[in-house]
Amino acid sequence: MNNLIMPGRSANMGDGWETKRRRGPGHDWLILKLGGSGAIAKIEVDTNHFKGNYPDTCSIEGCIAPGASAADLTSTQTHWQEILPRTKLRADTRHYFEGELSPISDCTHLRLNIYPDGGVSRLRVWGTPVLPNE
């Protein structure tokens, strides 16, 4: 999973994040802590090298939870806001999203949801830092 944020494009499928095939209901997801609090402007979801095992669709949500633990972030009490609605993906492709993103003014964590399962080689996020009130 740490490979998702490595520099450059992935060298092969093992250089990305691939989940176990899901046969039952539901979907797979991961939570990423941002380097700081910020407003998201652009996202890249890269399925490089994943040709028959890429996710059919993905969505991305954000929350404001500075200092939150893993248990806090996975709690039903955490308020996740949709940033990217569920969107169709293609094999072995760099997907860029900008105009489709919901304008959320601030978030500290992102949740990448993949439906139902599959592989993503890189996740890139661009935005503007939100400075704390002084």
C-alpha atoms as an extended CHARMM CRD file, in Angstrom:
* protein
*
       134  EXT
         1         1  MET       CA              0.0000000000        0.0000000000        0.0000000000  PROA      1               0.0000000000
         2         2  ASN       CA              2.9390000000        2.3700000000        0.6540000000  PROA      2               0.0000000000
         3         3  ASN       CA              3.8580000000        2.0390000000       -3.0250000000  PROA      3               0.0000000000
         4         4  LEU       CA              0.8330000000        4.1590000000       -3.9600000000  PROA      4               0.0000000000
         5         5  ILE       CA              2.6590000000        7.3530000000       -3.0300000000  PROA      5               0.0000000000
         6         6  MET       CA              6.1220000000        6.5080000000       -4.3870000000  PROA      6               0.0000000000
         7         7  PRO       CA              7.6570000000        8.9000000000       -6.9370000000  PROA      7               0.0000000000
         8         8  GLY       CA              7.3670000000        8.1780000000      -10.6400000000  PROA      8               0.0000000000
         9         9  ARG       CA              5.2550000000        5.5640000000      -12.3530000000  PROA      9               0.0000000000
        10        10  SER       CA              5.2250000000        1.9870000000      -11.1520000000  PROA      10              0.0000000000
        11        11  ALA       CA              7.7650000000       -0.4630000000      -12.5780000000  PROA      11              0.0000000000
        12        12  ASN       CA              5.3210000000       -3.4120000000      -12.5100000000  PROA      12              0.0000000000
        13        13  MET       CA              2.1590000000       -4.6450000000      -10.7540000000  PROA      13              0.0000000000
        14        14  GLY       CA              4.1300000000       -5.4860000000       -7.6180000000  PROA      14              0.0000000000
        15        15  ASP       CA              5.0490000000       -1.8170000000       -7.3460000000  PROA      15              0.0000000000
        16        16  GLY       CA              1.4350000000       -0.8010000000       -6.6430000000  PROA      16              0.0000000000
        17        17  TRP       CA             -1.4600000000       -1.8050000000       -4.3680000000  PROA      17              0.0000000000
        18        18  GLU       CA             -3.5720000000       -4.8120000000       -5.2910000000  PROA      18              0.0000000000
        19        19  THR       CA             -6.3340000000       -6.2560000000       -3.1400000000  PROA      19              0.0000000000
        20        20  LYS       CA             -7.4770000000       -9.8540000000       -2.8970000000  PROA      20              0.0000000000
        21        21  ARG       CA            -10.3000000000      -10.7880000000       -5.2600000000  PROA      21              0.0000000000
        22        22  ARG       CA            -13.6450000000      -10.0850000000       -3.5950000000  PROA      22              0.0000000000
        23        23  ARG       CA            -16.3780000000      -12.6340000000       -4.1610000000  PROA      23              0.0000000000
        24        24  GLY       CA            -18.8750000000      -11.3320000000       -1.6130000000  PROA      24              0.0000000000
        25        25  PRO       CA            -20.6230000000       -7.9920000000       -1.2590000000  PROA      25              0.0000000000
        26        26  GLY       CA            -18.7800000000       -4.7840000000       -0.4630000000  PROA      26              0.0000000000
        27        27  HSD       CA            -15.6550000000       -3.0660000000       -1.7160000000  PROA      27              0.0000000000
        28        28  ASP       CA            -12.0430000000       -2.4330000000       -0.7270000000  PROA      28              0.0000000000
        29        29  TRP       CA            -10.6060000000        0.8440000000        0.5210000000  PROA      29              0.0000000000
        30        30  LEU       CA             -7.6140000000        2.5280000000        2.0880000000  PROA      30              0.0000000000
        31        31  ILE       CA             -7.1060000000        5.7010000000        4.1010000000  PROA      31              0.0000000000
        32        32  LEU       CA             -4.2640000000        8.0930000000        3.3390000000  PROA      32              0.0000000000
        33        33  LYS       CA             -3.0950000000       10.8320000000        5.7050000000  PROA      33              0.0000000000
        34        34  LEU       CA             -2.2060000000       13.9960000000        3.8160000000  PROA      34              0.0000000000
        35        35  GLY       CA              1.0190000000       15.8870000000        4.5070000000  PROA      35              0.0000000000
        36        36  GLY       CA             -1.0710000000       18.7170000000        5.9060000000  PROA      36              0.0000000000
        37        37  SER       CA             -4.5580000000       20.1210000000        5.9670000000  PROA      37              0.0000000000
        38        38  GLY       CA             -5.6780000000       21.3200000000        2.5530000000  PROA      38              0.0000000000
        39        39  ALA       CA             -8.2250000000       21.8460000000       -0.1920000000  PROA      39              0.0000000000
        40        40  ILE       CA             -8.0120000000       19.2360000000       -2.9740000000  PROA      40              0.0000000000
        41        41  ALA       CA             -7.7210000000       20.5980000000       -6.5310000000  PROA      41              0.0000000000
        42        42  LYS       CA             -6.6420000000       17.6240000000       -8.6840000000  PROA      42              0.0000000000
        43        43  ILE       CA             -6.3160000000       13.8340000000       -8.3050000000  PROA      43              0.0000000000
        44        44  GLU       CA             -4.5840000000       11.1500000000      -10.3690000000  PROA      44              0.0000000000
        45        45  VAL       CA             -5.5020000000        7.4650000000      -10.0390000000  PROA      45              0.0000000000
        46        46  ASP       CA             -3.0410000000        5.4050000000      -12.0970000000  PROA      46              0.0000000000
        47        47  THR       CA             -3.8210000000        1.7820000000      -13.0200000000  PROA      47              0.0000000000
        48        48  ASN       CA             -0.4670000000        1.3210000000      -14.8220000000  PROA      48              0.0000000000
        49        49  HSD       CA              0.3200000000       -2.4040000000      -15.3980000000  PROA      49              0.0000000000
        50        50  PHE       CA             -3.0950000000       -3.5100000000      -14.0840000000  PROA      50              0.0000000000
        51        51  LYS       CA             -4.7820000000       -4.8490000000      -17.2210000000  PROA      51              0.0000000000
        52        52  GLY       CA             -7.1920000000       -7.5930000000      -16.1540000000  PROA      52              0.0000000000
        53        53  ASN       CA             -7.1510000000       -6.8250000000      -12.4600000000  PROA      53              0.0000000000
        54        54  TYR       CA             -7.8610000000       -3.0970000000      -12.2120000000  PROA      54              0.0000000000
        55        55  PRO       CA            -10.8720000000       -1.8080000000      -10.2320000000  PROA      55              0.0000000000
        56        56  ASP       CA            -14.0400000000       -1.3050000000      -12.2630000000  PROA      56              0.0000000000
        57        57  THR       CA            -14.7430000000        1.9940000000      -10.4850000000  PROA      57              0.0000000000
        58        58  CYS       CA            -13.3880000000        4.1550000000       -7.6800000000  PROA      58              0.0000000000
        59        59  SER       CA            -14.5160000000        7.0180000000       -5.4730000000  PROA      59              0.0000000000
        60        60  ILE       CA            -12.6090000000        9.2930000000       -3.1130000000  PROA      60              0.0000000000
        61        61  GLU       CA            -13.7640000000       10.8800000000        0.1250000000  PROA      61              0.0000000000
        62        62  GLY       CA            -12.0950000000       13.3000000000        2.5070000000  PROA      62              0.0000000000
        63        63  CYS       CA            -12.4070000000       14.1760000000        6.1800000000  PROA      63              0.0000000000
        64        64  ILE       CA            -10.9990000000       16.6380000000        8.6760000000  PROA      64              0.0000000000
        65        65  ALA       CA             -9.4770000000       14.5890000000       11.4980000000  PROA      65              0.0000000000
        66        66  PRO       CA             -6.1140000000       15.9750000000       12.6230000000  PROA      66              0.0000000000
        67        67  GLY       CA             -4.4570000000       13.6420000000       15.1130000000  PROA      67              0.0000000000
        68        68  ALA       CA             -7.0320000000       10.8800000000       14.5460000000  PROA      68              0.0000000000
        69        69  SER       CA             -6.0880000000        7.2590000000       15.2050000000  PROA      69              0.0000000000
        70        70  ALA       CA             -6.7850000000        4.3980000000       12.7940000000  PROA      70              0.0000000000
        71        71  ALA       CA             -9.6920000000        3.3740000000       15.0410000000  PROA      71              0.0000000000
        72        72  ASP       CA            -11.0960000000        6.9150000000       14.8780000000  PROA      72              0.0000000000
        73        73  LEU       CA            -10.8470000000        7.0130000000       11.0830000000  PROA      73              0.0000000000
        74        74  THR       CA            -12.6190000000        3.6670000000       10.6330000000  PROA      74              0.0000000000
        75        75  SER       CA            -15.3660000000        4.5420000000       13.1040000000  PROA      75              0.0000000000
        76        76  THR       CA            -18.8740000000        5.1980000000       11.8380000000  PROA      76              0.0000000000
        77        77  GLN       CA            -18.6290000000        8.5220000000       13.6960000000  PROA      77              0.0000000000
        78        78  THR       CA            -16.0960000000        9.9060000000       11.1850000000  PROA      78              0.0000000000
        79        79  HSD       CA            -17.7520000000       12.2740000000        8.7100000000  PROA      79              0.0000000000
        80        80  TRP       CA            -16.4500000000       11.4900000000        5.2210000000  PROA      80              0.0000000000
        81        81  GLN       CA            -17.3650000000       13.8970000000        2.4170000000  PROA      81              0.0000000000
        82        82  GLU       CA            -17.4260000000       12.8480000000       -1.2240000000  PROA      82              0.0000000000
        83        83  ILE       CA            -14.6510000000       14.4440000000       -3.2760000000  PROA      83              0.0000000000
        84        84  LEU       CA            -14.8200000000       12.2160000000       -6.3770000000  PROA      84              0.0000000000
        85        85  PRO       CA            -18.0760000000       10.3740000000       -7.0570000000  PROA      85              0.0000000000
        86        86  ARG       CA            -17.9300000000        6.7320000000       -8.1090000000  PROA      86              0.0000000000
        87        87  THR       CA            -16.1830000000        6.8540000000      -11.4740000000  PROA      87              0.0000000000
        88        88  LYS       CA            -15.3950000000        4.2500000000      -14.1430000000  PROA      88              0.0000000000
        89        89  LEU       CA            -11.7170000000        3.2900000000      -14.5100000000  PROA      89              0.0000000000
        90        90  ARG       CA             -9.7980000000        1.7330000000      -17.4070000000  PROA      90              0.0000000000
        91        91  ALA       CA             -6.9220000000       -0.7160000000      -17.5010000000  PROA      91              0.0000000000
        92        92  ASP       CA             -3.3020000000        0.4790000000      -17.5810000000  PROA      92              0.0000000000
        93        93  THR       CA             -4.3140000000        4.1850000000      -17.6340000000  PROA      93              0.0000000000
        94        94  ARG       CA             -3.5430000000        7.4350000000      -15.8330000000  PROA      94              0.0000000000
        95        95  HSD       CA             -6.9050000000        8.8990000000      -14.7860000000  PROA      95              0.0000000000
        96        96  TYR       CA             -6.8760000000       12.6270000000      -13.9850000000  PROA      96              0.0000000000
        97        97  PHE       CA             -9.7610000000       14.2740000000      -12.1510000000  PROA      97              0.0000000000
        98        98  GLU       CA            -10.2150000000       17.9950000000      -11.6550000000  PROA      98              0.0000000000
        99        99  GLY       CA            -13.5870000000       19.3400000000      -12.8270000000  PROA      99              0.0000000000
       100       100  GLU       CA            -15.4000000000       16.3060000000      -11.3760000000  PROA      100             0.0000000000
       101       101  LEU       CA            -14.1680000000       17.0100000000       -7.8450000000  PROA      101             0.0000000000
       102       102  SER       CA            -16.5380000000       18.3880000000       -5.2150000000  PROA      102             0.0000000000
       103       103  PRO       CA            -15.1960000000       21.6260000000       -3.7400000000  PROA      103             0.0000000000
       104       104  ILE       CA            -14.2740000000       20.6790000000       -0.1800000000  PROA      104             0.0000000000
       105       105  SER       CA            -12.4410000000       23.5000000000        1.5310000000  PROA      105             0.0000000000
       106       106  ASP       CA            -10.3410000000       21.4140000000        3.9170000000  PROA      106             0.0000000000
       107       107  CYS       CA             -9.3430000000       17.8080000000        4.6430000000  PROA      107             0.0000000000
       108       108  THR       CA             -6.5510000000       15.9450000000        6.4230000000  PROA      108             0.0000000000
       109       109  HSD       CA             -7.2720000000       12.3840000000        5.2380000000  PROA      109             0.0000000000
       110       110  LEU       CA             -8.5160000000       10.7370000000        2.0450000000  PROA      110             0.0000000000
       111       111  ARG       CA            -10.2880000000        7.4210000000        1.6020000000  PROA      111             0.0000000000
       112       112  LEU       CA             -9.8240000000        5.7100000000       -1.7640000000  PROA      112             0.0000000000
       113       113  ASN       CA            -12.6740000000        3.2670000000       -2.3990000000  PROA      113             0.0000000000
       114       114  ILE       CA            -12.2550000000        0.6850000000       -5.1750000000  PROA      114             0.0000000000
       115       115  TYR       CA            -15.1910000000       -1.3700000000       -6.4370000000  PROA      115             0.0000000000
       116       116  PRO       CA            -15.1740000000       -4.2530000000       -5.9840000000  PROA      116             0.0000000000
       117       117  ASP       CA            -11.4000000000       -4.9110000000       -5.8080000000  PROA      117             0.0000000000
       118       118  GLY       CA             -8.2880000000       -4.6830000000       -7.9720000000  PROA      118             0.0000000000
       119       119  GLY       CA             -5.0050000000       -2.8680000000       -8.3730000000  PROA      119             0.0000000000
       120       120  VAL       CA             -3.9340000000        0.7730000000       -8.3820000000  PROA      120             0.0000000000
       121       121  SER       CA             -0.3030000000        1.6670000000       -9.0380000000  PROA      121             0.0000000000
       122       122  ARG       CA             -0.2490000000        5.3160000000       -7.9220000000  PROA      122             0.0000000000
       123       123  LEU       CA             -2.4920000000        7.8700000000       -6.2150000000  PROA      123             0.0000000000
       124       124  ARG       CA             -1.5020000000       11.5260000000       -6.6050000000  PROA      124             0.0000000000
       125       125  VAL       CA             -3.2450000000       14.4760000000       -4.9900000000  PROA      125             0.0000000000
       126       126  TRP       CA             -2.6690000000       18.1890000000       -5.5980000000  PROA      126             0.0000000000
       127       127  GLY       CA             -4.1710000000       20.9860000000       -3.5710000000  PROA      127             0.0000000000
       128       128  THR       CA             -3.7310000000       24.1480000000       -1.5730000000  PROA      128             0.0000000000
       129       129  PRO       CA             -2.6410000000       24.0800000000        2.0750000000  PROA      129             0.0000000000
       130       130  VAL       CA             -5.0920000000       25.4590000000        4.5970000000  PROA      130             0.0000000000
       131       131  LEU       CA             -3.2130000000       27.3520000000        7.2800000000  PROA      131             0.0000000000
       132       132  PRO       CA             -4.4580000000       27.1710000000       10.8820000000  PROA      132             0.0000000000
       133       133  ASN       CA             -6.1550000000       30.2670000000       12.2550000000  PROA      133             0.0000000000
       134       134  GLU       CA             -3.6860000000       32.3960000000       14.1470000000  PROA      134             0.0000000000
